Amino acid sequence: MSVTVRRLNCTPEQVFAVLADPWVYPSWVVGASRMRAADDGYPAAGSRLHHSIGVWPFVLNDETRVDEWDPPRRMVLQAKTRPFGEERVVIDVRPRGAGCVVRMEEHPVAGPARLIPRPIADLVLHVRNAESLRRLEWAARGRA
């Protein structure tokens, strides 16, 4: 399981404003290339984002389901990344001074990604999620 923690210079409410907007998902999630649709009621538990991953012309349509939505503290997602499998992503946000600390935990739960040796998978996910959290902060600060 990969865990990435970053201190952000924005409030938990600003972070959750970004998380609540499905149309900015590809701007902060590394690997997501475009949004196609979002279920009515997003980001309520059970709702889905319909997005694509990859770089044109190698783009695959996929989806991510919200399993838990508890703003401004926690969001849990089940992300499909075909053909690699599915990942569980937990985003926990805690206030810290004038900003917040975001902890992103991710681990494969289905598909071939589960066969990747854990130290290698954790390293790759950590590097990707460090960049995703950097982008999340930029998007949150840009809304202020």
N, C-alpha and C positions, 0 to 999 in steps of 0.2 A: 504494500500500500504506500503510495507516494503522498507525502504531506509537505505542503509549501505554505509558508507563513510570510506575510508582508505587512508592514505598517503603512497605512495610507493617510495622506493629508486631506481627508474628507470625512464626513460623518457617515455613520451607518445608514442613515436615511438617504443620503446621496448615493451610496452604493446600491441600496435596494431600489432606488428610482431607476437605475440602469438595469438591474436584474429584472425589473417588472416590465421593461420595454423590449418586446421580442425583436423588434426591427433593428436594434443595435447589437444583437447577439454576435453576428459575424465580425463586428468591429473590435470585440474584446476577446473572443474565443479563438485561440490559435488553431488553425485548421478548418474552421468554418468559413465557407467562401460566399454564401449568399443565403438570404431568407426567402422561403417560398410562401409560407403561411404560418399562422398561429391559431390555435383553437380559440373559440370564444371562451372567455373566462380566464384566459392566461393572465397571471401565473398560478391560478388555483391548483391545488393538488389534483392530479389526474389529467390536467391539460397538457398539450403537446406543442412543441415547436417543430415546424417542418422546414428543414434547412438542407443545405448541400455542403459537402466537404470536398476538398481537393482543389486542384488548379486546372483551369480549362486547358485542354479538352478532357482531362481526366477528372471529371466531377461526378460524384455519386449523391443521389438524393437520400436523405436520412431523416431521422427525427430524434427528439429528446423529450422525455416525459418528466413533468414535475411530480415528485413523490411527496415533497413536504415544502410548505411555504409559510414561514413564520417571521415576517419582517418586523423589525430590522435586525433580526438575530440569525436566522438560519434558512437555508434553501438546500434541498436534496434533489438531485437529478439522476435519471437513468438515461444515459446517452448511448445511442447506437452509432457505431462507426464501422459500418460494413466496408470491407469484408472482414475486418479485424475482430469484431465482436461488440460487446456492450460494456460500459463502464458505469460505476456508481460514483457520483461526484457530490461531496458534501461541502458546502460553503458556510462557515461560521464567522460571524462578524461581532466584534466586541468594541465598545467605545474605549478610546485611550486618549486622554487629554482632549485637544481640539479635533483629533482625528479618530482613527480606528485601527484595529488589527484584524486582518482577514486570514483565516486558515482554510486552505483548500485541500481536501483529501480526495484522492481518486484511486480506484483500483478496478481492474477488469473483473467482470462477473460472468461473462459468457463469451464463447468463441475462441479462436486461435490465440488472441492476445493473452489468454490465461496460461499459455504454454511458454511464453517468453520468460526466461529466468528473472526472478523478482528484482535482483539488484540492477539489471539492465533496464527493465520496465520502469522501475522507480526513478532511475536517473533521467530517462527520456521524458517521463511525465513531469518530473520536477522542473526540468529546463523549460518545457512547454508551459507549465502552469505559472512559473515565475513571470514569463512574458505575458500570459493572460492576465495576471493580477496587475502588472504594470499598466496594461491597456485599460483594465477595469477602472483603475484610479484615474487615468486621463479622461475617460468618458464621464466618470462621476464628477470630477472637478470642472469639466467643461459645461456641465449642466447648471453649475452654481451661478 
